[in-house]
């Protein structure tokens, strides 16, 4: 009612009653409102907030978003980065970064800081593809001191003289991850009590309850909740690498790629899910076998054969995993 310009010319029927808007007019009005709201947020509200605040979630505010004034966030980031460089990260020179980008298959990830009650948690954006822009005429030229890394908007990427695009870390490690999941599915005991998601918690808990009921009479159960200080930061990487070495049982792994198009709940929407099947090359699955297996998980679905297979070699998996553990680079703003 406050947007009278959207109502169009007023038309009245008998008894001074206003005529109902046609379906076409209503749909057109809806589209206009959507465009206006999109412009209001994208072109006005969001740029205004970004110019004055650093906006982020935090560990202590649940789903509530926090707004830090830019000068306050700059001080917080400086203190947090100093702490991270003292205990966790090592700052490298531009020449060393250039050498690694030339020799490694792994690129780099962008680092962001998530505020905590006791400091900041560093989070690397492993799923985003990054663009490295060089303010020089040739990539990896002699003027290494002018090397600068930044995210560049899509509309001006083609105007730059020198740039290099790097695949997302998760994309590079996708085959490695699929192979490890395959080996863990063959040897569940290798992951101990670890799970890949919330859906895997209940089966482990159910098996534990069954063992308790069959093995003990009126047992006294004690439960504890613990939080390991800097859990992932203090993992023994050499030991982890040895565990992975003992886990891989094949020299080559065949990865078959398919797609499943299935309905989303009760809505009239279709979702596409990529399915990757891993195994030794001699155990190639025909498309008919794949469809029969997938039909147990997906009902009323369309299965698509991408005719796309790849082979992951054991040595290459080890090399990528070692790169990711020991020499993966992250880029932080101002560093």
C-alpha positions as CSV (number, residue, x, y, z in Angstrom):
1,X,0.0,0.0,0.0
2,X,3.0,2.4,0.5
3,X,4.1,1.9,-3.1
4,X,1.2,3.5,-5.0
5,X,3.2,3.7,-8.1
6,X,3.1,-0.1,-8.3
7,X,-0.7,-0.2,-8.3
8,X,-1.1,1.2,-11.7
9,X,-4.2,3.2,-12.8
10,X,-7.1,2.6,-10.5
11,X,-10.1,1.0,-12.1
12,X,-13.5,0.7,-10.4
13,X,-16.4,-1.6,-11.1
14,X,-20.0,-1.0,-10.0
15,X,-20.8,0.3,-6.5
16,X,-17.4,2.0,-6.4
17,X,-15.6,-1.4,-5.9
18,X,-12.1,-1.6,-7.2
19,X,-11.4,-4.2,-9.9
20,X,-9.1,-7.0,-9.1
21,X,-5.8,-7.0,-10.8
22,X,-5.2,-9.5,-13.5
23,X,-2.7,-12.4,-13.0
24,X,-0.4,-10.8,-15.6
25,X,-0.4,-7.4,-13.9
26,X,0.2,-9.1,-10.5
27,X,3.2,-11.1,-11.8
28,X,4.6,-7.9,-13.5
29,X,4.2,-6.0,-10.2
30,X,6.0,-8.8,-8.3
31,X,8.9,-8.8,-10.7
32,X,9.2,-5.0,-10.3
33,X,9.3,-5.3,-6.5
34,X,11.9,-8.0,-6.7
35,X,14.1,-5.9,-9.0
36,X,13.7,-2.8,-6.7
37,X,14.5,-4.8,-3.5
38,X,17.5,-6.4,-5.2
39,X,18.8,-3.0,-6.3
40,X,18.2,-1.6,-2.8
41,X,20.3,-4.3,-1.1
42,X,23.0,-4.9,-3.7
43,X,23.6,-1.3,-4.8
44,X,22.9,0.6,-1.7
45,X,22.6,-1.2,1.6
46,X,25.4,-3.7,1.2
47,X,28.0,-1.2,-0.2
48,X,27.1,1.2,2.6
49,X,27.6,-1.4,5.3
50,X,30.9,-2.6,3.7
51,X,32.3,0.9,3.6
52,X,31.9,1.3,7.4
53,X,31.9,-2.2,8.9
54,X,33.6,-5.6,8.7
55,X,30.7,-8.0,9.0
56,X,31.1,-11.5,10.2
57,X,29.7,-14.3,12.4
58,X,31.5,-15.5,15.5
59,X,31.8,-18.6,17.6
60,X,30.2,-16.9,20.7
61,X,27.2,-15.3,18.9
62,X,25.6,-18.4,17.3
63,X,23.8,-17.2,14.2
64,X,23.9,-13.5,15.1
65,X,26.0,-11.4,12.7
66,X,28.4,-8.9,14.3
67,X,29.4,-5.5,12.8
68,X,32.9,-4.3,13.6
69,X,33.9,-0.8,12.8
70,X,36.8,-0.8,10.3
71,X,39.4,0.8,12.6
72,X,38.5,-1.7,15.4
73,X,38.7,-4.7,13.1
74,X,42.1,-3.5,11.8
75,X,43.5,-3.6,15.3
76,X,41.9,-6.9,16.1
77,X,43.2,-8.5,12.8
78,X,46.7,-7.2,13.5
79,X,46.8,-8.7,17.0
80,X,45.3,-12.0,15.8
81,X,47.8,-12.3,12.9
82,X,50.7,-11.6,15.2
83,X,49.5,-14.4,17.5
84,X,49.0,-16.8,14.6
85,X,52.5,-16.1,13.2
86,X,54.0,-16.7,16.7
87,X,52.5,-20.1,17.2
88,X,51.0,-21.6,14.0
89,X,51.9,-19.9,10.7
90,X,55.2,-19.0,9.1
91,X,55.4,-15.9,6.9
92,X,57.3,-16.5,3.7
93,X,58.9,-14.1,1.2
94,X,57.5,-13.3,-2.3
95,X,60.4,-15.2,-3.9
96,X,59.5,-18.3,-1.8
97,X,55.8,-18.0,-2.7
98,X,56.8,-17.7,-6.4
99,X,58.9,-20.8,-6.2
100,X,56.2,-22.9,-4.6
101,X,53.5,-21.7,-7.0
102,X,55.8,-22.8,-9.9
103,X,56.7,-26.2,-8.5
104,X,53.5,-27.3,-6.6
105,X,50.2,-28.4,-8.0
106,X,48.5,-26.9,-5.0
107,X,47.8,-23.2,-5.2
108,X,46.8,-21.1,-2.2
109,X,43.8,-20.4,-0.1
110,X,42.5,-17.1,1.4
111,X,42.5,-16.9,5.2
112,X,39.7,-15.3,7.2
113,X,39.5,-14.8,10.9
114,X,36.5,-15.9,13.0
115,X,36.3,-14.0,16.4
116,X,36.3,-16.2,19.5
117,X,36.0,-15.3,23.2
118,X,39.7,-16.0,23.6
119,X,41.0,-14.7,20.3
120,X,40.4,-15.6,16.7
121,X,40.1,-18.9,14.8
122,X,41.8,-18.9,11.4
123,X,39.6,-20.4,8.6
124,X,41.1,-21.1,5.1
125,X,38.6,-20.9,2.3
126,X,39.5,-24.2,0.6
127,X,36.4,-24.3,-1.7
128,X,36.9,-21.0,-3.5
129,X,38.9,-20.6,-6.7
130,X,41.5,-17.8,-6.3
131,X,42.9,-15.3,-8.8
132,X,46.4,-14.0,-8.5
133,X,46.9,-10.6,-10.1
134,X,50.4,-9.3,-10.9
135,X,51.1,-5.7,-11.4
136,X,53.8,-6.5,-13.9
137,X,53.9,-7.3,-17.6
138,X,54.9,-10.9,-17.2
139,X,53.9,-13.5,-14.7
140,X,56.6,-14.5,-12.3
141,X,58.9,-11.8,-13.8
142,X,62.0,-10.3,-12.2
143,X,60.2,-7.5,-10.3
144,X,59.1,-9.8,-7.6
145,X,58.8,-7.0,-5.1
146,X,55.8,-5.7,-7.1
147,X,53.9,-8.9,-6.7
148,X,50.5,-8.3,-5.3
149,X,47.6,-10.7,-4.6
150,X,44.0,-9.7,-4.5
151,X,40.5,-10.7,-5.6
152,X,39.4,-9.1,-8.8
153,X,35.8,-8.5,-9.9
154,X,34.6,-10.5,-12.9
155,X,33.9,-7.4,-15.0
156,X,37.5,-6.2,-15.0
157,X,39.4,-9.6,-15.1
158,X,39.8,-9.5,-18.8
159,X,41.3,-6.0,-18.7
160,X,44.3,-7.1,-16.6
161,X,47.6,-7.6,-18.3
162,X,48.9,-10.5,-16.1
163,X,46.9,-12.9,-14.0
164,X,47.0,-16.6,-13.0
165,X,43.9,-18.6,-11.9
166,X,44.3,-21.4,-9.3
167,X,41.8,-24.2,-8.8
168,X,40.2,-24.4,-5.4
169,X,42.1,-26.6,-2.9
170,X,39.0,-28.9,-2.4
171,X,38.8,-29.4,-6.1
172,X,42.4,-30.4,-6.4
173,X,42.0,-32.8,-3.4
174,X,38.7,-34.3,-4.6
175,X,40.2,-37.5,-6.0
176,X,42.3,-37.9,-2.9
177,X,39.3,-37.5,-0.6
178,X,37.3,-40.0,-2.6
179,X,40.1,-42.6,-2.5
180,X,40.4,-42.2,1.3
181,X,36.7,-42.6,1.8
182,X,36.8,-45.7,-0.3
183,X,39.6,-47.2,1.8
184,X,37.8,-46.3,5.0
185,X,34.6,-48.0,3.8
186,X,36.7,-51.1,3.2
187,X,38.4,-50.8,6.7
188,X,36.0,-49.0,9.0
189,X,38.2,-49.7,12.0
190,X,40.8,-47.4,10.5
191,X,38.8,-44.3,11.4
192,X,38.1,-45.4,15.0
193,X,35.2,-43.4,16.3
194,X,35.5,-40.7,13.6
195,X,32.5,-40.0,11.4
196,X,32.0,-38.1,8.1
197,X,28.8,-36.5,9.1
198,X,25.9,-36.3,11.7
199,X,24.1,-39.2,10.0
200,X,26.9,-41.6,11.0
201,X,26.7,-40.9,14.7
202,X,23.5,-42.9,15.4
203,X,24.8,-46.2,13.9
204,X,27.9,-46.1,16.0
205,X,26.0,-45.2,19.1
206,X,23.5,-48.0,18.5
207,X,26.2,-50.6,18.2
208,X,27.8,-49.3,21.4
209,X,24.4,-49.7,23.2
210,X,24.0,-53.2,21.9
211,X,27.5,-54.2,23.1
212,X,26.8,-52.8,26.6
213,X,23.5,-54.5,26.9
214,X,24.8,-57.9,25.8
215,X,28.2,-57.7,27.7
216,X,27.3,-56.2,31.0
217,X,24.6,-56.4,33.7
218,X,23.5,-53.1,35.1
219,X,26.6,-51.2,34.0
220,X,27.5,-47.9,35.4
221,X,28.1,-45.5,32.4
222,X,30.0,-42.3,32.7
223,X,30.0,-39.6,29.9
224,X,32.3,-36.7,29.5
225,X,32.5,-33.8,27.1
226,X,35.9,-32.5,26.3
227,X,37.4,-29.9,24.0
228,X,41.0,-30.5,22.9
229,X,43.0,-27.2,22.9
230,X,44.1,-26.4,19.4
231,X,43.1,-29.9,18.3
232,X,43.8,-29.6,14.6
233,X,46.7,-27.3,15.0
234,X,48.6,-29.8,17.2
235,X,48.1,-32.9,15.0
236,X,51.3,-34.8,14.5
237,X,51.6,-34.4,10.7
238,X,54.4,-36.9,10.3
239,X,52.3,-39.6,12.0
240,X,49.2,-38.7,10.1
241,X,51.1,-39.1,6.8
242,X,52.3,-42.6,7.9
243,X,48.7,-43.5,8.7
244,X,47.7,-42.5,5.2
245,X,50.6,-44.5,3.7
246,X,49.5,-47.6,5.5
247,X,45.8,-47.1,4.5
248,X,46.2,-47.1,0.7
249,X,46.1,-50.7,-0.6
250,X,46.0,-50.1,-4.4
251,X,48.5,-48.7,-6.8
252,X,45.8,-47.2,-9.0
253,X,42.2,-46.2,-8.3
254,X,39.5,-45.9,-11.0
255,X,37.0,-43.1,-10.3
256,X,33.8,-43.3,-12.3
257,X,31.6,-40.2,-12.4
258,X,27.8,-40.1,-12.7
259,X,25.0,-37.7,-12.0
260,X,21.6,-38.2,-10.4
261,X,18.7,-35.8,-11.0
262,X,16.1,-36.3,-8.3
263,X,13.1,-34.4,-6.9
264,X,13.6,-32.2,-3.8
265,X,11.1,-33.1,-1.1
266,X,7.6,-32.2,-2.0
267,X,8.5,-29.2,-4.1
268,X,8.4,-29.1,-7.9
269,X,12.2,-28.7,-7.9
270,X,14.9,-31.0,-9.3
271,X,18.3,-31.3,-7.8
272,X,21.5,-32.7,-9.4
273,X,23.9,-34.7,-7.3
274,X,27.2,-35.9,-8.6
275,X,28.1,-39.4,-7.7
276,X,31.7,-40.8,-7.8
277,X,32.4,-44.5,-7.5
278,X,35.9,-45.5,-6.6
279,X,37.6,-48.9,-6.9
280,X,40.5,-50.8,-8.4
281,X,40.6,-50.6,-12.3
282,X,39.7,-54.3,-12.6
283,X,36.4,-53.7,-10.8
284,X,34.9,-51.5,-13.4
285,X,31.1,-51.0,-12.9
286,X,28.8,-51.0,-15.9
287,X,26.2,-48.3,-16.1
288,X,23.5,-50.8,-15.6
289,X,25.1,-52.0,-12.3
290,X,25.5,-48.4,-11.2
291,X,21.9,-47.7,-11.8
292,X,20.8,-50.8,-9.9
293,X,22.9,-49.8,-6.9
294,X,21.8,-46.1,-6.9
295,X,18.1,-47.0,-7.3
296,X,18.2,-48.2,-3.7
297,X,19.1,-44.7,-2.5
298,X,17.3,-42.5,-5.0
299,X,13.7,-43.0,-6.0
300,X,12.0,-41.4,-9.0
301,X,15.3,-40.2,-10.3
302,X,17.2,-39.9,-13.5
303,X,20.7,-41.4,-13.7
304,X,23.1,-39.8,-16.1
305,X,26.3,-41.5,-17.4
306,X,28.9,-38.8,-17.8
307,X,31.2,-41.2,-19.7
308,X,33.9,-39.7,-17.6
309,X,36.5,-41.8,-15.7
310,X,39.8,-40.9,-14.2
311,X,42.6,-42.8,-12.6
312,X,44.2,-41.6,-9.4
313,X,47.7,-43.0,-8.8
314,X,49.0,-43.8,-5.4
315,X,52.2,-41.8,-5.8
316,X,50.2,-38.7,-6.9
317,X,47.9,-39.0,-3.9
318,X,50.8,-39.1,-1.6
319,X,52.4,-36.1,-3.3
320,X,49.2,-34.0,-3.1
321,X,48.6,-35.0,0.5
322,X,52.1,-34.1,1.5
323,X,51.9,-30.7,-0.2
324,X,48.6,-30.0,1.6
325,X,50.0,-31.0,5.0
326,X,53.4,-29.4,4.8
327,X,53.6,-26.6,2.3
328,X,50.1,-25.3,1.6
329,X,50.0,-21.5,1.4
330,X,47.3,-19.1,2.7
331,X,46.9,-15.4,1.9
332,X,45.7,-13.0,4.5
333,X,44.7,-9.4,3.9
334,X,47.6,-7.1,4.5
335,X,50.1,-10.0,4.3
